Amino acid sequence: MHADVHHLLHTIAAAELHSRAGEFRLPRAGLRTRIGWTLVEVGLRLTAQGRDAAAPRAAAFRPA
């Protein structure tokens, strides 16, 4: 097979596969946004737990 013909067939096959792949793609921006806000929520919960856990220890400490 001639190299130009092989390249042309490969280009056509790749374009067809690329067009079919669009049907199976997830909405990336929506997924990234949801994951980002989930991480923010987890971080806020962790800092709130740390603040609540640290408060009783600080209040219980009384210098002599």
Secondary structure by P-SEA (a helix, b strand, c coil): ccaaaaaaaaaaaaaaaaaaacccccaaaaaaaaaaaaaaaaaaaaaaaaaaaaaaaaaacccc
